[in-house]
């Protein structure tokens, strides 16, 4: 039976995990692999209540090899230049390069590699060192600040990390949910890497067909918002001389829907800097004034271009996003000033909408 105390700790764990996926700086897919490895290993070890679980780095490395083994083959061998999908925004991830080489030596059989003790131990050792150097060190950094809620970064004993008390239970309790979140983030990261897009081509469209896509054309929204904002960036207020971006004010990653009133016109650089973070409450107040207080005029322009919009729905989504952000101690993007912790000032920014909080069932 889960006690009230355990239920609170599990809820806090999920909130922080969601923050990690929203705010973590994912350059490569290693962090997703590490999260999946920890979740799987928590299931594959007996649960001992009130005692932390120690996990050897070699066990994590073996999981990495299993996950990436099938991804270290050409994704589109029928296309000219078809090759292995990149797992890093820069050069290819080292683990992938090692596995490409190892696959050639054993004709693609992981089982055959495992029965070669010296070769297998060498590979596991190399991958474990990479895990320690990269994702293990940086996984728990959110908004540029470390927040240790899974393990203590500097508590590495006997080649093992030690999960904090209660973490194993959380991974076990929510393993299916965590797996879906991790795989979704992993897939999105693969798709964001520019060099992968030519390989993906139409092959990568099935998920977008089923669930919609943030990459669908936003030209119509961009044109309306460019006029509405007098060709100035929503975030820095400077003139946008290039095409500019239509940015989801409440990030797509937090609520995947395209609604006109949720978009703002911005410099690509500002959009890229904000990424998947919520914006500072000062920006929230500005968004409310620009897009909700002038909702009717924007709605007319969206209607003229046949674009989806719903000001009232956008209000509820924004209120929900900031309320959840405050509960999870999220960081918000504050333009050139960097990142700050979200406090209750967002409610003042949305003050004309206080009735949303007072009547949460009304929609």
N, C-alpha and C positions, 0 to 999 in steps of 0.2 A: 504494500500500500504506500502511495506517495504522500508524504506529509505536506502540510502547507508550506513549510520551510523549503522542502525540495522543489515544490511546484514553482515557488518564486525564483529559486536559483536557476531552474531550467528555463523559465521565461526570460530571465536576464541573459542567460547564455545565448538563446536564440536571437535576442535583440542585438547583442554584440556581434554575433556571427553575421547577421544581416548587415550591420554597419560595416563589418570587414569586407563583405562582398561589394557593398556600395562605395566605400571610401578607400579601400586598399589600392595601392599603386601596382596594378598587374601589368608588368612588362612582358613577362613570359607566362606560360601556363603552369610552371612549377608549383605555384602556391595552391592552385586547384588540385594538383596531384597530391600535395602534402595533406590538404584537408581531407581528401578522399582516403588517403592511406591511414590517417589517424582514425577516421570514422570506421573503416573496415577492421583495423587492428583492435579497436575497442570491442567490436563484436566478436572477434576471433580469440579474445582472452576472457577468462572467467572474471566475473565481476566480484570484487571483494569490497563490501560496503565499508565506507569510512577510511579506505586506504587508497592512496594515489597509484595509478598504473605507470610502471616504468616500461618504456618502449625503446628497444635498441635501434640505433640509426640504421644498422644493417637490415632490420626488418622493414623499415620505411623504404630503404633502397630497393629491396626486392619487390615491393609494391610498385615503385616507380618503373622498374623494368617490365613488370607485367602490364601496367597501363600503357606504356609507350611502345611496347613491342609491336603491337598491331598497327601503330601509327607511323612506324619507321619504314613504311613502304610507299612507293609512288601512289599518290591519290588519283591521278588522271593519266595512267600510262598510255592511253590511246591518243593523247594530245601531244603535239610537238612541244617539247620543253616541259612535259608533265613531270612532276617530281614529288618529293616528300613535302607535305605541308609544313610551313614554318611554325614553330612553337614559341617564337620570340620576335619582338618588333625589330630587333637588330639582326645580328648574324644568327644562324641556326643554333638552337639550344644544344649544348654539348652532349647531353644524354642521348638526344636523337642521333647525333653523328656517331656516337659509340655503338648504338644499337644497329644502325645501318651497316656498320662494319661487321658486327657480330652475326647479324642475320646472314650475311654472305658466307661466313665461315661454317655455318651449320645448316645451310639450305633452308633458312627460315624457321627452324624448329627450336623453340624455346626449351622443350624437354631435352633435346640433344645437347644444348648448351649446359643445362643444369648438371648433367652427368660427367662434365669435364671439370673436376674440382678446382684445379689451379686457375683455369680461365674464368670460371664462374666466380670464385672468390675475388679475383682481381677486378672483375666488372663491378661486383657488389661494393667493393671497397672504394672504387672510383666514384660510383654514384652516391654512396654515403657521404663522401667528402664534399661533393657538389651540393647535396641536400643541406649539410651543415653550413656551407659557405653562403648559400643563396636563400632558398625559401625559409629555412628554419630561422634564420637571422631576421628576415624582413616580414614574415607573415603577419605578425601582430602589430603592424604599424598602420595607423588609420589617421587620415588627415595630417600626415607628417609627424605624428606623435605615437610612441609605443604605448600599447595598452595590453598588458599581459593577462589574458583570461583563459588561455588554454594550457600554457606551460610557462615556467620561468626561463627566460632567455639564457641566463648565465648558469643555470643549474643543470649541467651536463655531467653525469657521473657514470664512469665505466662504459662510456659509449652509448649511454641511454639518456633519453629525456624523460622527465617525470611530469605526467599530466597533473594539473591541480585537482584537489579533492572535488568530486562530483562531476568532473568533466567526462569521465568514461560513461557514467550513467546518462549524461545528456546525449553523447554521441550514440549510445545504444537506443535510447528512447526515440530519437528523431532521425535514425539512420536513413530511412527512406526519403524524408523531407530534405535532409542535408545532401544526399546524393543527387536529388533532382536540382537543387540550387547550384551545387558545384558543377554538375554537367552542363547546366544551362549557361553558367558563367564561362566555362571552358570553351563551349561552342561559340559563344559571342566573341571571346578573345581571338579564337582562330579566324573568325570572319573579319575582325577589325584589322588584322595584319595585312597591309596593302599587297604584299607579294603573293598572298594566298588567293586574292580575289580572281585573278585570271585562271587559276586552277579550279576554283570552285565553280565558276560559271553558272550554268543552269542547274548543275548538280546540287548546289547548296540552297535551292529555293523552296524545298518542301516544307521546312519549318516556317518560313515566311508565309507560305500559302495557307498553312493551318492557323497560325497565330498572329499574322500581321507583321509588319516590318518597319523599323525605324528608318530604313534606308529608302523607303518609297519617296517619290518625288515630292519635295516640299516647295517647289518653285512658286506655286500659287500663294501659299502662306507668306513666303518671303516677300513677294511683290506687294501684298497688302500691308504687311508690317513695315516695310521700307517706307512706304508713303505715310503710314500712321506715325512713324517716329522721325519723319523728316530726314531719312537717310543717316541717322545717327545711331551709334551702338547703344543698346539698352544699358550696358554695364559700365562703359567708360565715357559715354556721352560724346565721343569724338566721331567725326564724319567717317562713314564707311565708303571708301572709294572703289573697292572691288565688289563682287557680287554679294558678299555677306552671307550669313547663315540664318536660317530659321531655327532657333534653339528651343528645345522643350524646357520651359522654365522649371516645372516639376519634372525631373529627369525621367526619360523613357524607362530607365532601368528600375525606377521605383514604381512607376505606374505606366505600363506600355499602352498608351492610347494617343492618337493624334486628334487634338481638339484645338480649334483656332485660337481661343482665348488663352490657351496655355503657352502659345509661342511668343517669342520676342525676337526682334531683329538684332544681330550682333556681329562684331568682328569674328572671323574664324578663330583668331588667337584667344579672344576672351572666352568663346565657346569651349575651346580645347582646354583652357585653364580651369574652367568651372567643372568640366567633365560630368561626373554623375553625382556631384555634391548638391545639396540644397544651397540656395543663395542666402546671404545675410539678410536678416529681417528688414534692413533699410531697403534692399532690393525688393523684398516682398511687398513693402508699402508702395514702392514705386510701381510694381507690377499691378497691384490692386488699383491704383489710380489710373494707370495707362490703359489697362485691359478690362477691368471689371466696371469701374466707374464710367467708362466710355463704352460699355459693352454693346449698347444698341447700335452705335455708329459702326463699330467693328463688325457686328453681326450682319449689317446690310452689305458691307464690302465682301464678307465671306460668302454671303448668299449670291452675290453677283457672279462670283467665280465658281459656285457650286462646291464650296469647301465645308467640311464638317466643322461644327462649332457648337458649344453649349456653355454659356457663361456660368450658369448656376452649377452645373456639374463640375466645372473647373474650380469653382469656389470650394466645393466639398472636398475635392481631391487635394487642393492646396492645404486646407485646414487639417485634413487627415495626415498628410505627409509631414507637416511641421509638428503636429502633435506627437506622432510616432518618433520623429527625430528627437524631440525634447525628452521623451521617455527613455530613449536609448543613449542619451548624452552625445548626440551626433555633433560633428564639426560642420560648420557652414563656410562656404567660400565667400570671401570679402574682397574680391578684386585684387588690386595690387597689394593690399595689406595682408593677404594670405588667408589663413584659416583661423576660426574662432569657435569656441564651444557655443552651441545653441542654448539660449536661455529663454525665459518666458516673454521677452520683448516682442516675439513674433505675434503674440495675441493682440498687442496694441496696433501692430502693423495691419492686422486684419480686423480691427475693432468694429467697423461697420457690419461685420459678419458674425458678431458674437452670438447671434441667434442660432448659428449652426451648432455651436457647442451646447447651447441650452436645449436644442431640439434635435439630438443626433439621429432620431428615427425618421425625420422628415427628409424626403428626397423626391 
